[in-house]
């Protein structure tokens, strides 16, 4: 199902308000299917993105906004709503946020290992160098408001 179709279906069932707008549709990280399943199972309720890599004309995630989570085939898996969005430095991400991201053993050490590798590649793709001392992150906490199944 496309993100737009899922969003309209959710409106028709009153899972989200009729006047709601979709902020974005995206895949999580390097294993979109696994991470989407963690979201659907209520294990993954947070994510981190690199604030430094947003384009000037690209809207930033907002508290209260709705997003569609996609699988590896770009099919809609569910709709999430942001409960909280905050900017912070990479090194200020704490153990609670790492736990809420739901990946691996859910520890801060695991989070730092996989996210460091992820952000090094992401920054390189954009022609930048990832500097964990100065990198600016956006932390989002969310909940599922409409699953496909």
RALINJO-V402718 format. One record per pair of residues at least 24 apart in sequence whose ideal C-beta (glycine too) atoms are under 6 Angstrom apart, sorted by sequence separation. I is the first residue (numbers start at 1). J is the second residue. D is the distance in Angstrom with one decimal. If there is no record, write none. Layout:
I|J|D / I|J|D
//
This chain:
61|85|5.1 / 39|69|5.6 / 36|69|5.3 / 36|71|5.2 / 51|87|5.6 / 33|71|5.2 / 40|78|5.9 / 32|71|5.6 / 33|72|5.0 / 32|72|4.3 / 36|77|4.4 / 91|132|6.0 / 23|65|3.8 / 90|132|4.8 / 97|139|5.7 / 23|66|5.9 / 24|67|5.2 / 25|68|4.0 / 27|70|4.8 / 22|66|5.7 / 23|67|5.2 / 25|70|5.7 / 90|135|4.0 / 20|66|5.6 / 90|137|5.4 / 88|137|5.7 / 46|97|5.7 / 87|138|5.7 / 86|139|5.2 / 46|100|3.7 / 45|100|5.0 / 46|101|5.0 / 85|140|5.1 / 84|141|4.4 / 44|102|3.6 / 82|140|5.4 / 83|141|4.7 / 43|102|4.0 / 83|142|5.9 / 82|142|5.1 / 6|68|5.9 / 80|142|4.3 / 38|102|4.6 / 80|144|5.6 / 81|145|4.9 / 3|68|3.9 / 78|144|5.1 / 79|145|5.2 / 79|146|4.2 / 10|79|5.5 / 50|119|5.9 / 78|147|4.4 / 6|76|3.8 / 77|148|5.9 / 50|122|6.0 / 3|76|4.8 / 53|126|5.4 / 1|75|6.0 / 1|76|4.8 / 61|138|6.0 / 61|140|5.4 / 52|136|5.1 / 51|136|4.0 / 51|137|5.9 / 51|138|4.9 / 48|137|5.3 / 49|138|4.9 / 48|139|5.6 / 47|140|5.1 / 46|141|4.9 / 40|147|5.8 / 16|145|6.0 / 15|145|5.8 / 15|146|4.2 / 10|146|4.1
//
